[in-house]
Amino acid sequence: MSWPASTPPPPYYAVIFTSTRREADEGYAQAAQRMEELAVGRPGFLGIESAHEAGRGITVSYWTDLDAIREWKADMEHAEAQRLGRERWYERYSVRVARVERAYDFG
Amino acid sequence: MSWPASTPPPPYYAVIFTSTRREADEGYAQAAQRMEELAVGRPGFLGIESAHEAGRGITVSYWTDLDAIREWKADMEHAEAQRLGRERWYERYSVRVARVERAYDFG
């Protein structure tokens, strides 16, 4: 997958997920991986970027519209309910849904 | 600084900067650091989050409005013109300016 993500001209939507994890827990990496697996290929999915450093993580996913985000979120909640719940891995997290209005690239 | 960033209720703005760096170059970390220094404390600045992993970086900064972002951008371009230019450190990068419409936190 290209990185930075290749996205169409704005407008489109971004979901910015930032987190701090609890003490080393192997479930954390799996949770991040799972979030990505549930996004890629879904209708309305445009791309995803993720980086983790010293217990802090940022994952930004891009979507054509809010409905696609809602469906992804519902799927994640369903998947998590069948597991241990996100709270097990994350000490804190924030989710921000934002409308991308302008974008430019180099390289 | 708190992490995830403490931001007020939406709406506000996010600048999502994602990059891949050239082969190990110590200027890269300095460039990221500089971007943060030029943001923190500026009028309209709300917070910043950054993570780097395996040559890929994501920095998300939060702002009250587009004018504050424009002034930050102009300052960065001025600072870079006095240095070697961002192109020296980054192989590719994308900048996306987005309006945060919804946000929620855990923890």
Backbone of each chain as ProteinMPNN parsed JSONL, in Angstrom:
{"seq_chain_A": "MSWPASTPPPPYYAVIFTSTRREADEGYAQAAQRMEELAVGRPGFLGIESAHEAGRGITVSYWTDLDAIREWKADMEHAEAQRLGRERWYERYSVRVARVERAYDFG", "coords_chain_A": {"N_chain_A": [[0.849, -1.191, 0.0], [0.538, 2.227, -0.807], [2.429, 4.897, 0.635], [3.019, 8.056, 1.887], [-0.605, 7.677, 1.999], [-2.343, 7.306, -1.101], [-4.632, 9.513, -2.105], [-7.759, 10.804, -3.37], [-8.555, 14.027, -4.914], [-9.56, 16.481, -2.463], [-12.998, 17.157, -1.432], [-12.744, 14.727, 1.248], [-12.883, 12.249, 3.861], [-11.195, 11.956, 7.053], [-10.191, 9.73, 9.612], [-8.783, 10.15, 12.617], [-6.896, 8.44, 14.769], [-5.536, 8.376, 17.845], [-3.371, 7.102, 20.339], [-2.331, 5.931, 23.583], [-0.636, 3.173, 24.851], [-1.197, 0.579, 27.267], [1.104, -0.927, 29.632], [3.572, -2.951, 28.049], [1.923, -5.083, 25.94], [1.003, -7.73, 24.112], [-1.34, -7.817, 22.751], [-1.876, -5.305, 21.86], [-0.549, -4.611, 19.416], [-1.871, -6.393, 17.822], [-4.455, -5.389, 17.965], [-4.227, -2.97, 16.609], [-3.518, -3.882, 14.107], [-5.791, -5.294, 13.478], [-7.693, -3.273, 13.293], [-6.841, -2.095, 10.955], [-7.145, -4.192, 9.116], [-9.893, -4.436, 9.08], [-10.589, -2.193, 7.739], [-9.336, -1.908, 5.195], [-10.15, -2.269, 1.816], [-12.819, -2.102, 2.213], [-16.006, -0.699, 1.171], [-15.744, 2.664, 0.167], [-13.372, 3.078, 1.439], [-10.257, 4.728, 1.411], [-7.552, 4.823, 2.092], [-4.812, 4.184, 4.438], [-2.757, 5.122, 7.157], [-0.173, 4.559, 9.48], [1.669, 4.834, 12.493], [3.859, 3.95, 15.131], [5.363, 4.675, 18.212], [7.358, 4.385, 20.955], [5.248, 3.51, 22.692], [3.183, 5.119, 21.932], [0.681, 5.716, 19.554], [-0.383, 6.528, 16.221], [-2.973, 6.345, 13.985], [-4.206, 7.009, 10.873], [-6.988, 6.946, 8.905], [-8.557, 7.07, 5.689], [-11.488, 8.12, 4.002], [-14.321, 8.028, 1.774], [-16.749, 9.092, 2.623], [-19.041, 9.852, 5.363], [-20.804, 7.793, 5.954], [-19.458, 5.437, 5.252], [-17.508, 5.437, 7.199], [-19.04, 5.153, 9.496], [-20.021, 2.559, 9.17], [-17.689, 1.06, 9.249], [-16.865, 1.609, 11.845], [-18.95, 0.417, 13.305], [-18.51, -2.237, 12.646], [-16.019, -2.634, 13.824], [-16.633, -2.316, 16.501], [-18.278, -4.457, 16.891], [-16.493, -6.56, 16.381], [-14.734, -6.138, 18.48], [-16.334, -6.547, 20.682], [-16.515, -9.214, 20.689], [-14.109, -9.906, 21.518], [-11.669, -8.834, 23.822], [-12.124, -6.228, 24.278], [-11.336, -2.883, 23.617], [-10.321, -1.391, 25.692], [-8.587, -2.911, 27.101], [-6.094, -2.783, 25.888], [-5.455, -0.152, 25.447], [-4.371, 2.735, 27.101], [-5.146, 5.36, 26.961], [-7.187, 6.909, 24.483], [-7.952, 8.843, 21.546], [-10.42, 9.648, 19.199], [-10.889, 11.218, 16.195], [-12.977, 12.639, 13.83], [-12.706, 13.982, 10.701], [-13.107, 16.392, 8.103], [-11.407, 16.448, 5.177], [-10.129, 19.205, 3.628], [-8.228, 20.467, 2.121], [-5.28, 19.472, 0.351], [-1.895, 18.649, -0.215], [1.004, 17.413, -1.946], [4.374, 16.226, -1.849], [6.859, 14.724, -3.83]], "CA_chain_A": [[0.0, 0.0, 0.0], [1.411, 3.405, -0.898], [2.612, 5.625, 1.9], [1.671, 8.413, 2.337], [-1.714, 7.118, 1.231], [-2.784, 8.016, -2.302], [-6.041, 9.864, -1.918], [-8.261, 11.655, -4.452], [-8.673, 15.427, -4.5], [-10.6, 16.728, -1.455], [-13.13, 16.731, -0.039], [-12.994, 13.364, 1.702], [-12.85, 12.262, 5.33], [-10.115, 11.286, 7.773], [-10.391, 9.344, 11.008], [-7.486, 10.246, 13.284], [-6.952, 7.649, 16.004], [-4.269, 8.484, 18.573], [-3.501, 6.278, 21.54], [-1.189, 5.465, 24.378], [-0.967, 1.806, 25.259], [-0.788, 0.147, 28.597], [2.408, -1.599, 29.604], [3.712, -3.873, 26.913], [0.877, -6.101, 25.854], [1.056, -8.124, 22.705], [-2.644, -7.569, 22.142], [-1.9, -3.953, 21.309], [-0.201, -4.662, 17.996], [-2.956, -7.114, 17.157], [-5.616, -4.509, 17.875], [-3.947, -2.015, 15.544], [-3.571, -4.67, 12.878], [-7.192, -5.639, 13.259], [-8.352, -2.05, 12.845], [-6.47, -1.909, 9.558], [-7.758, -5.257, 8.314], [-11.329, -4.18, 8.947], [-10.779, -1.0, 6.909], [-8.832, -2.047, 3.823], [-11.006, -2.953, 0.861], [-14.226, -1.797, 2.499], [-16.516, 0.378, 0.307], [-15.485, 4.004, 0.674], [-12.027, 3.171, 2.017], [-9.304, 5.349, 0.485], [-6.159, 4.562, 2.458], [-4.556, 4.195, 5.873], [-1.359, 5.371, 7.531], [-0.055, 4.247, 10.891], [3.032, 4.825, 13.044], [3.886, 3.747, 16.582], [6.678, 5.029, 18.738], [7.445, 4.503, 22.408], [3.968, 3.332, 23.37], [2.182, 6.03, 21.396], [0.349, 5.351, 18.188], [-1.293, 7.331, 15.404], [-3.468, 5.715, 12.764], [-5.125, 7.875, 10.132], [-7.613, 6.276, 7.762], [-9.226, 8.023, 4.8], [-12.775, 7.575, 3.558], [-15.06, 8.916, 0.876], [-17.914, 9.73, 3.239], [-19.296, 9.508, 6.764], [-21.487, 6.491, 6.065], [-18.44, 4.386, 5.227], [-16.859, 5.462, 8.514], [-19.988, 4.591, 10.468], [-20.088, 1.102, 9.013], [-16.398, 0.536, 9.731], [-16.902, 1.712, 13.304], [-19.871, -0.605, 13.812], [-17.832, -3.524, 12.494], [-14.959, -2.734, 14.83], [-17.242, -2.522, 17.818], [-18.744, -5.835, 16.89], [-15.316, -7.426, 16.51], [-14.165, -5.975, 19.813], [-17.234, -7.141, 21.668], [-16.225, -10.647, 20.688], [-12.774, -10.086, 22.085], [-11.551, -8.385, 25.207], [-12.442, -4.81, 24.408], [-10.196, -2.019, 23.345], [-9.789, -0.837, 26.932], [-7.511, -3.754, 27.603], [-4.806, -2.45, 25.285], [-5.16, 1.27, 25.398], [-4.509, 3.503, 28.325], [-6.001, 6.466, 26.542], [-7.207, 7.136, 23.044], [-8.866, 9.834, 20.996], [-10.838, 9.451, 17.814], [-11.386, 12.474, 15.61], [-13.463, 12.504, 12.456], [-12.437, 15.296, 10.12], [-13.327, 16.539, 6.663], [-10.198, 16.983, 4.534], [-10.562, 20.285, 2.733], [-7.123, 20.782, 1.202], [-4.196, 18.509, 0.46], [-0.85, 18.741, -1.229], [2.019, 16.36, -1.822], [5.709, 16.349, -2.454], [7.518, 13.437, -4.082]], "C_chain_A": [[0.891, 1.25, 0.0], [1.39, 4.2, 0.41], [3.472, 6.85, 1.633], [0.584, 7.84, 1.422], [-2.018, 7.973, 0.009], [-4.27, 8.275, -2.186], [-6.474, 10.786, -3.056], [-8.263, 13.117, -4.003], [-9.754, 15.583, -3.431], [-11.862, 17.259, -2.133], [-13.272, 15.218, 0.112], [-12.813, 13.395, 3.218], [-11.642, 11.514, 5.896], [-10.591, 10.905, 9.164], [-9.008, 9.289, 11.642], [-7.608, 9.532, 14.63], [-5.585, 7.746, 16.68], [-4.417, 7.82, 19.925], [-2.188, 6.178, 22.309], [-1.571, 4.089, 24.902], [-0.598, 1.584, 26.722], [0.587, -0.5, 28.506], [2.402, -2.724, 28.591], [2.713, -5.021, 26.966], [0.794, -6.488, 24.395], [-0.278, -7.924, 22.008], [-2.719, -6.215, 21.456], [-1.622, -3.952, 19.813], [-1.302, -5.37, 17.209], [-4.179, -6.23, 16.979], [-5.44, -3.506, 16.738], [-4.063, -2.7, 14.18], [-5.02, -4.968, 12.489], [-7.968, -4.437, 12.721], [-8.084, -1.835, 11.355], [-7.143, -2.956, 8.662], [-9.239, -4.991, 8.071], [-11.629, -2.976, 8.066], [-10.477, -1.271, 5.439], [-9.828, -2.818, 2.959], [-12.487, -2.706, 1.077], [-14.711, -0.69, 1.548], [-16.273, 1.739, 0.946], [-14.115, 4.178, 1.294], [-11.06, 3.739, 0.989], [-7.852, 5.043, 0.817], [-5.98, 4.635, 3.953], [-3.068, 4.385, 6.106], [-1.246, 5.168, 9.04], [1.406, 4.307, 11.316], [2.938, 4.716, 14.554], [5.286, 4.025, 17.07], [6.561, 5.162, 20.249], [6.074, 4.466, 23.092], [2.864, 4.264, 22.919], [1.914, 5.674, 19.948], [-0.57, 6.354, 17.528], [-1.683, 6.49, 14.203], [-4.453, 6.673, 12.126], [-5.683, 7.075, 8.962], [-8.431, 7.309, 6.988], [-10.404, 7.356, 4.13], [-13.489, 8.569, 2.66], [-16.142, 9.703, 1.604], [-18.143, 9.2, 4.657], [-19.994, 8.156, 6.915], [-20.482, 5.345, 6.089], [-17.732, 4.3, 6.582], [-17.761, 4.821, 9.566], [-20.036, 3.066, 10.392], [-18.804, 0.433, 9.507], [-16.385, 0.517, 11.259], [-17.801, 0.622, 13.905], [-19.224, -1.988, 13.738], [-16.741, -3.706, 13.544], [-15.538, -3.007, 16.194], [-17.759, -3.951, 17.965], [-17.57, -6.796, 17.114], [-14.738, -7.341, 17.922], [-15.025, -6.621, 20.888], [-16.989, -8.648, 21.77], [-14.847, -10.933, 21.281], [-12.751, -9.464, 23.479], [-11.888, -6.914, 25.392], [-11.183, -3.988, 24.284], [-9.522, -1.536, 24.632], [-8.642, -1.668, 27.504], [-6.134, -3.278, 27.124], [-4.412, -0.988, 25.421], [-5.32, 1.903, 26.762], [-5.417, 4.702, 28.07], [-6.095, 6.424, 25.024], [-8.188, 8.238, 22.705], [-9.188, 9.452, 19.565], [-11.404, 10.775, 17.323], [-11.796, 12.21, 14.171], [-13.415, 13.889, 11.822], [-12.657, 15.272, 8.612], [-12.089, 17.181, 6.045], [-10.625, 17.986, 3.482], [-9.49, 20.653, 1.727], [-6.026, 19.764, 1.416], [-3.148, 18.833, -0.594], [0.271, 17.779, -0.897], [3.353, 16.835, -2.363], [6.227, 14.941, -2.674], [6.596, 12.426, -4.726]], "O_chain_A": [[1.881, 1.31, 0.729], [0.425, 4.15, 1.173], [4.602, 6.683, 1.174], [0.817, 7.561, 0.246], [-1.96, 9.201, 0.066], [-5.071, 7.34, -2.172], [-5.64, 11.475, -3.644], [-8.0, 13.408, -2.836], [-10.768, 14.887, -3.483], [-11.811, 17.748, -3.262], [-13.826, 14.529, -0.744], [-12.61, 14.464, 3.794], [-11.139, 10.566, 5.292], [-11.307, 11.666, 9.815], [-8.166, 8.481, 11.25], [-8.338, 9.976, 15.516], [-4.591, 7.255, 16.147], [-5.449, 7.948, 20.583], [-1.099, 6.321, 21.752], [-2.7, 3.873, 25.343], [0.202, 2.313, 27.309], [1.161, -0.605, 27.422], [1.379, -3.353, 28.319], [2.679, -5.809, 27.912], [0.54, -5.642, 23.538], [-0.327, -7.868, 20.779], [-3.545, -6.011, 20.567], [-2.372, -3.362, 19.035], [-1.62, -4.993, 16.081], [-4.863, -6.309, 15.959], [-6.38, -3.224, 15.996], [-4.634, -2.153, 13.236], [-5.4, -4.896, 11.32], [-8.79, -4.567, 11.814], [-8.974, -1.448, 10.597], [-7.646, -2.634, 7.586], [-9.77, -5.283, 6.999], [-12.777, -2.753, 7.683], [-11.255, -0.913, 4.554], [-10.287, -3.895, 3.34], [-13.314, -3.053, 0.234], [-13.92, 0.168, 1.156], [-16.562, 1.941, 2.125], [-13.727, 5.294, 1.64], [-11.035, 3.299, -0.161], [-7.008, 5.006, -0.078], [-6.872, 5.088, 4.67], [-2.233, 3.878, 5.357], [-2.137, 5.569, 9.789], [2.286, 3.875, 10.571], [2.059, 5.307, 15.18], [6.27, 3.658, 16.428], [5.764, 5.952, 20.756], [5.781, 5.288, 23.96], [1.75, 4.222, 23.44], [2.842, 5.361, 19.201], [-1.425, 6.957, 18.176], [-0.821, 5.981, 13.487], [-5.419, 7.099, 12.759], [-4.927, 6.585, 8.124], [-8.927, 8.284, 7.552], [-10.342, 6.19, 3.74], [-13.295, 9.781, 2.764], [-16.426, 10.847, 1.249], [-17.518, 8.229, 5.084], [-19.786, 7.458, 7.908], [-20.635, 4.394, 6.856], [-17.399, 3.21, 7.047], [-17.306, 4.052, 10.412], [-20.084, 2.378, 11.412], [-18.847, -0.637, 10.113], [-15.955, -0.454, 11.881], [-17.441, -0.012, 14.897], [-19.371, -2.804, 14.648], [-16.562, -4.798, 14.084], [-15.014, -3.82, 16.955], [-17.677, -4.556, 19.033], [-17.648, -7.718, 17.926], [-14.307, -8.346, 18.488], [-14.52, -7.166, 21.869], [-17.23, -9.263, 22.809], [-14.485, -12.088, 21.509], [-13.726, -9.569, 24.223], [-11.933, -6.413, 26.515], [-10.117, -4.354, 24.779], [-8.314, -1.301, 24.663], [-7.834, -1.176, 28.292], [-5.146, -3.357, 27.853], [-3.236, -0.631, 25.497], [-6.282, 1.636, 27.482], [-6.32, 5.008, 28.849], [-5.175, 5.951, 24.356], [-9.118, 8.529, 23.456], [-8.325, 8.989, 18.82], [-12.279, 11.369, 17.953], [-11.04, 11.625, 13.395], [-14.002, 14.842, 12.334], [-12.423, 14.265, 7.944], [-11.761, 18.326, 6.353], [-11.382, 17.665, 2.565], [-9.791, 21.096, 0.618], [-5.852, 19.249, 2.52], [-3.47, 19.237, -1.712], [0.467, 17.383, 0.252], [3.433, 17.722, -3.214], [6.062, 14.068, -1.822], [7.01, 11.299, -4.998]]}, "seq_chain_B": "MSWPASTPPPPYYAVIFTSTRREADEGYAQAAQRMEELAVGRPGFLGIESAHEAGRGITVSYWTDLDAIREWKADMEHAEAQRLGRERWYERYSVRVARVERAYDFG", "coords_chain_B": {"N_chain_B": [[3.511, 17.758, 27.501], [0.146, 16.863, 26.952], [-1.004, 13.661, 25.805], [-2.958, 11.467, 24.027], [-3.482, 14.669, 22.374], [-5.023, 17.284, 24.235], [-7.918, 18.63, 23.274], [-10.359, 21.151, 22.46], [-14.025, 20.969, 22.332], [-15.223, 20.007, 19.059], [-16.154, 22.32, 16.377], [-12.787, 22.275, 15.074], [-9.498, 22.579, 13.637], [-7.333, 20.261, 11.89], [-4.001, 19.532, 10.953], [-2.623, 17.192, 9.008], [0.31, 15.622, 8.661], [2.125, 13.508, 6.772], [4.895, 11.413, 6.131], [7.666, 9.981, 4.313], [11.008, 9.285, 4.93], [14.216, 10.059, 3.514], [17.148, 7.968, 3.124], [18.715, 7.232, 6.238], [19.14, 10.199, 7.878], [20.325, 12.656, 9.803], [19.195, 15.124, 9.861], [16.516, 14.811, 9.544], [15.114, 14.176, 11.935], [15.554, 16.555, 13.213], [14.154, 18.298, 11.569], [11.518, 17.523, 12.014], [11.291, 18.091, 14.698], [11.644, 20.823, 14.603], [9.379, 21.646, 13.254], [7.502, 21.192, 15.188], [8.339, 22.893, 17.242], [7.869, 25.351, 16.064], [5.173, 25.444, 16.134], [4.037, 25.073, 18.722], [2.561, 26.992, 21.228], [1.959, 29.072, 19.6], [-0.49, 31.521, 18.534], [-3.743, 30.213, 18.418], [-2.931, 27.616, 18.323], [-3.585, 24.279, 19.302], [-2.694, 21.718, 19.966], [-0.402, 18.911, 19.51], [0.57, 15.897, 17.934], [2.769, 13.2, 17.389], [4.402, 10.565, 15.677], [6.928, 8.247, 14.79], [8.102, 5.679, 12.719], [10.105, 3.226, 11.461], [11.151, 4.81, 9.327], [8.924, 6.163, 8.493], [6.687, 8.8, 9.091], [4.196, 10.407, 11.102], [2.671, 13.411, 11.799], [0.352, 15.175, 13.594], [-1.188, 18.194, 13.92], [-3.167, 20.499, 15.807], [-5.568, 23.092, 15.503], [-7.219, 26.249, 16.046], [-8.324, 27.599, 13.876], [-8.243, 28.344, 10.295], [-6.639, 30.535, 9.648], [-4.644, 30.596, 11.601], [-3.265, 28.306, 10.909], [-2.304, 28.996, 8.393], [-0.501, 31.014, 9.033], [1.381, 29.638, 10.556], [2.331, 27.881, 8.612], [3.521, 29.698, 6.824], [5.577, 30.633, 8.406], [7.063, 28.295, 8.742], [7.911, 27.833, 6.152], [9.51, 30.018, 5.75], [11.479, 29.519, 7.681], [12.556, 27.179, 6.657], [13.548, 28.013, 4.21], [15.755, 29.279, 4.981], [17.313, 27.253, 5.672], [18.085, 24.012, 4.585], [15.978, 23.157, 3.121], [12.99, 21.315, 2.941], [12.926, 19.166, 1.221], [15.309, 17.88, 1.347], [15.231, 16.079, 3.447], [12.936, 14.586, 3.279], [11.528, 11.93, 1.472], [9.037, 11.56, 0.383], [6.065, 13.411, 0.994], [2.877, 14.193, 2.433], [0.479, 16.699, 2.968], [-2.377, 17.398, 4.722], [-5.186, 19.334, 5.246], [-7.722, 19.543, 7.524], [-11.09, 19.689, 8.733], [-12.081, 19.165, 11.906], [-14.834, 17.411, 12.898], [-16.144, 15.746, 14.634], [-15.401, 14.23, 17.782], [-14.129, 11.885, 20.117], [-13.178, 10.49, 23.294], [-11.308, 8.092, 25.162], [-10.328, 7.29, 28.428]], "CA_chain_B": [[2.285, 17.999, 26.743], [-0.684, 15.663, 27.065], [-0.989, 12.819, 24.607], [-3.391, 12.317, 22.912], [-3.616, 16.091, 22.662], [-6.294, 17.749, 24.792], [-8.483, 19.627, 22.369], [-11.714, 21.568, 22.855], [-15.053, 20.344, 21.491], [-15.212, 20.461, 17.664], [-15.176, 22.166, 15.308], [-11.468, 22.906, 15.002], [-8.806, 22.083, 12.443], [-6.161, 19.398, 12.024], [-3.069, 19.415, 9.834], [-2.072, 15.835, 9.027], [1.538, 15.604, 7.861], [2.675, 12.149, 6.734], [6.128, 11.488, 5.338], [8.714, 8.956, 4.332], [12.278, 10.01, 4.877], [15.316, 9.477, 2.742], [18.01, 7.133, 3.964], [18.986, 7.849, 7.529], [19.723, 11.535, 7.785], [20.016, 13.225, 11.114], [18.39, 16.324, 9.68], [15.1, 14.45, 9.549], [14.571, 14.361, 13.288], [15.602, 17.996, 13.488], [13.071, 18.948, 10.822], [10.267, 17.228, 12.717], [11.373, 18.856, 15.946], [11.491, 22.228, 14.251], [7.967, 21.838, 12.925], [6.777, 21.24, 16.452], [8.722, 24.116, 17.953], [7.241, 26.513, 15.431], [3.724, 25.372, 16.345], [3.647, 25.141, 20.131], [2.498, 28.309, 21.832], [1.496, 30.048, 18.618], [-1.933, 31.772, 18.673], [-4.59, 29.282, 17.692], [-2.42, 26.24, 18.458], [-4.317, 23.502, 20.307], [-1.969, 20.526, 20.388], [0.324, 18.234, 18.44], [0.883, 14.485, 18.19], [3.728, 12.785, 16.376], [5.017, 9.241, 15.859], [7.775, 7.836, 13.674], [8.368, 4.238, 12.778], [10.704, 2.624, 10.261], [11.306, 5.769, 8.226], [7.659, 6.804, 8.181], [6.282, 9.672, 10.185], [2.911, 11.11, 11.087], [2.519, 14.482, 12.775], [-0.947, 15.829, 13.489], [-1.306, 19.371, 14.787], [-4.561, 20.944, 15.933], [-5.627, 24.555, 15.435], [-8.573, 26.794, 16.16], [-8.856, 28.121, 12.611], [-7.358, 28.259, 9.137], [-5.653, 31.617, 9.662], [-3.521, 30.171, 12.443], [-2.51, 27.329, 10.124], [-1.608, 29.734, 7.331], [0.644, 31.74, 9.603], [2.357, 28.608, 10.917], [2.911, 27.401, 7.353], [4.406, 30.738, 6.304], [6.76, 30.641, 9.266], [7.876, 27.115, 8.448], [8.552, 28.018, 4.848], [10.578, 30.992, 5.976], [12.565, 28.841, 8.406], [13.175, 26.201, 5.775], [14.3, 28.701, 3.164], [17.046, 29.628, 5.574], [18.044, 26.012, 5.891], [18.383, 23.262, 3.365], [14.756, 22.792, 2.406], [12.394, 20.081, 3.416], [13.172, 18.09, 0.257], [16.523, 17.154, 1.687], [14.981, 15.026, 4.439], [11.77, 13.756, 2.993], [11.416, 11.349, 0.139], [7.686, 11.943, -0.021], [5.201, 13.791, 2.094], [1.55, 14.728, 2.143], [-0.101, 17.582, 3.981], [-3.827, 17.477, 4.579], [-5.834, 20.245, 6.194], [-9.049, 18.951, 7.717], [-11.937, 20.278, 9.77], [-12.535, 18.121, 12.828], [-16.268, 17.61, 13.094], [-16.56, 14.97, 15.793], [-14.266, 13.666, 18.509], [-14.426, 11.288, 21.419], [-11.979, 10.036, 23.994], [-11.374, 7.106, 26.242], [-9.197, 7.349, 29.331]], "C_chain_B": [[1.443, 16.731, 26.769], [-0.767, 14.947, 25.727], [-1.941, 11.658, 24.836], [-3.599, 13.774, 23.335], [-4.997, 16.387, 23.242], [-6.824, 18.865, 23.913], [-9.891, 19.961, 22.803], [-12.746, 20.812, 22.016], [-14.949, 20.86, 20.047], [-16.284, 21.543, 17.465], [-13.845, 22.869, 15.598], [-10.753, 22.251, 13.833], [-7.609, 21.199, 12.787], [-5.308, 19.516, 10.77], [-2.388, 18.05, 9.982], [-0.868, 15.818, 8.088], [2.092, 14.188, 7.914], [3.839, 12.127, 5.759], [6.886, 10.169, 5.352], [10.031, 9.695, 4.165], [13.249, 9.311, 3.917], [16.142, 8.595, 3.664], [18.497, 7.941, 5.158], [19.747, 9.164, 7.38], [19.356, 12.24, 9.078], [19.19, 14.502, 11.004], [16.9, 16.056, 9.774], [14.463, 14.694, 10.913], [14.539, 15.848, 13.647], [14.461, 18.725, 12.791], [11.734, 18.743, 11.526], [10.191, 18.038, 14.012], [11.089, 20.342, 15.692], [10.022, 22.552, 13.948], [7.156, 22.0, 14.202], [7.088, 22.534, 17.217], [8.026, 25.345, 17.392], [5.732, 26.542, 15.628], [3.343, 25.693, 17.782], [3.654, 26.592, 20.628], [2.033, 29.399, 20.884], [-0.009, 30.3, 18.831], [-2.739, 30.789, 17.827], [-4.122, 27.842, 17.765], [-3.156, 25.513, 19.581], [-3.55, 22.289, 20.809], [-1.289, 19.873, 19.211], [0.641, 16.814, 18.886], [1.787, 14.007, 17.064], [4.242, 11.389, 16.7], [5.786, 8.894, 14.596], [8.111, 6.374, 13.835], [8.933, 3.798, 11.434], [10.721, 3.584, 9.073], [10.034, 6.461, 7.794], [7.217, 7.63, 9.37], [4.893, 10.243, 9.979], [2.972, 12.178, 12.171], [1.158, 15.122, 12.534], [-0.952, 17.01, 14.445], [-2.743, 19.878, 14.71], [-4.59, 22.45, 16.145], [-7.067, 25.033, 15.533], [-9.169, 27.152, 14.802], [-7.793, 28.088, 11.512], [-6.313, 29.371, 9.113], [-4.426, 31.235, 10.471], [-2.642, 29.176, 11.683], [-1.695, 28.034, 9.049], [-0.366, 30.432, 7.876], [1.759, 30.775, 10.017], [3.101, 28.13, 9.655], [3.905, 28.432, 6.791], [5.695, 30.788, 7.116], [7.664, 29.449, 8.978], [8.607, 27.289, 7.127], [9.7, 29.015, 4.961], [11.776, 30.318, 6.651], [13.296, 27.861, 7.487], [14.01, 26.855, 4.691], [15.68, 29.09, 3.678], [17.894, 28.391, 5.833], [18.189, 25.273, 4.559], [17.146, 22.869, 2.573], [14.282, 21.424, 2.835], [12.754, 18.904, 2.495], [14.425, 17.292, 0.6], [16.226, 15.933, 2.574], [13.894, 14.046, 4.03], [11.833, 13.2, 1.586], [10.053, 11.711, -0.451], [6.998, 12.51, 1.202], [3.857, 14.276, 1.57], [1.124, 15.613, 3.296], [-1.593, 17.669, 3.701], [-4.383, 18.391, 5.666], [-7.294, 19.828, 6.299], [-9.776, 19.625, 8.871], [-12.466, 19.15, 10.645], [-13.995, 18.392, 13.178], [-16.789, 16.866, 14.311], [-15.339, 14.396, 16.473], [-14.771, 12.997, 19.767], [-13.184, 10.616, 21.973], [-12.309, 8.877, 24.909], [-10.155, 7.326, 27.13], [-8.867, 8.771, 29.748]], "O_chain_B": [[1.979, 15.633, 26.622], [-0.62, 15.551, 24.665], [-1.738, 10.907, 25.79], [-3.857, 14.066, 24.503], [-6.003, 15.826, 22.809], [-6.22, 19.935, 23.831], [-10.553, 19.146, 23.446], [-12.378, 20.091, 21.089], [-14.62, 22.027, 19.835], [-17.204, 21.671, 18.274], [-13.792, 23.901, 16.266], [-11.349, 21.448, 13.115], [-6.966, 21.364, 13.823], [-5.831, 19.592, 9.659], [-1.676, 17.795, 10.953], [-1.01, 15.978, 6.875], [2.486, 13.715, 8.98], [3.783, 12.741, 4.694], [6.761, 9.361, 6.272], [10.145, 10.616, 3.355], [13.095, 8.138, 3.576], [15.854, 8.494, 4.857], [18.663, 9.159, 5.091], [20.846, 9.215, 6.828], [18.176, 12.392, 9.393], [18.551, 14.908, 11.974], [16.113, 16.961, 10.05], [13.416, 15.331, 11.026], [13.611, 16.326, 14.299], [13.873, 19.653, 13.347], [10.922, 19.663, 11.623], [9.148, 18.592, 14.358], [10.395, 21.007, 16.46], [9.507, 23.598, 14.342], [6.25, 22.829, 14.286], [6.192, 23.175, 17.764], [7.644, 26.256, 18.127], [5.082, 27.543, 15.328], [2.437, 26.489, 18.03], [4.637, 27.315, 20.462], [1.745, 30.518, 21.308], [-0.727, 29.396, 19.259], [-2.436, 30.571, 16.654], [-4.829, 26.937, 17.321], [-3.331, 26.055, 20.672], [-3.732, 21.871, 21.952], [-1.549, 20.218, 18.058], [0.94, 16.562, 20.053], [1.586, 14.375, 15.906], [4.49, 11.067, 17.862], [5.358, 9.201, 13.484], [8.37, 5.892, 14.938], [8.3, 3.984, 10.394], [10.354, 3.216, 7.957], [10.039, 7.252, 6.851], [7.356, 7.209, 10.518], [4.468, 10.524, 8.859], [3.287, 11.884, 13.324], [0.846, 15.554, 11.424], [-0.742, 16.842, 15.646], [-3.434, 19.713, 13.704], [-3.76, 23.012, 16.86], [-8.004, 24.328, 15.158], [-10.377, 27.025, 14.598], [-6.615, 27.838, 11.766], [-5.21, 29.166, 8.606], [-3.297, 31.518, 10.07], [-1.417, 29.205, 11.804], [-0.53, 27.703, 8.825], [0.689, 30.431, 7.241], [2.941, 31.073, 9.844], [4.324, 27.998, 9.646], [4.993, 28.074, 6.34], [6.778, 30.967, 6.559], [8.888, 29.578, 8.971], [9.78, 26.935, 7.002], [10.74, 28.85, 4.324], [12.925, 30.515, 6.253], [14.52, 27.74, 7.548], [15.051, 26.329, 4.295], [16.638, 29.212, 2.914], [19.071, 28.499, 6.178], [18.397, 25.9, 3.521], [17.253, 22.313, 1.48], [15.07, 20.506, 3.061], [12.872, 17.769, 2.959], [14.568, 16.145, 0.176], [16.882, 14.897, 2.465], [13.919, 12.865, 4.374], [12.151, 13.911, 0.632], [9.937, 12.108, -1.611], [7.317, 12.129, 2.328], [3.729, 14.707, 0.424], [1.381, 15.305, 4.46], [-2.014, 17.974, 2.586], [-4.082, 18.232, 6.849], [-8.011, 19.767, 5.3], [-9.167, 20.068, 9.845], [-13.209, 18.287, 10.179], [-14.342, 19.458, 13.685], [-17.754, 17.293, 14.946], [-14.341, 14.105, 15.813], [-15.711, 13.468, 20.406], [-12.274, 10.229, 21.24], [-13.442, 8.714, 25.363], [-9.053, 7.529, 26.62], [-7.929, 8.987, 30.515]]}, "name": "protein", "num_of_chains": 2, "seq": "MSWPASTPPPPYYAVIFTSTRREADEGYAQAAQRMEELAVGRPGFLGIESAHEAGRGITVSYWTDLDAIREWKADMEHAEAQRLGRERWYERYSVRVARVERAYDFGMSWPASTPPPPYYAVIFTSTRREADEGYAQAAQRMEELAVGRPGFLGIESAHEAGRGITVSYWTDLDAIREWKADMEHAEAQRLGRERWYERYSVRVARVERAYDFG"}
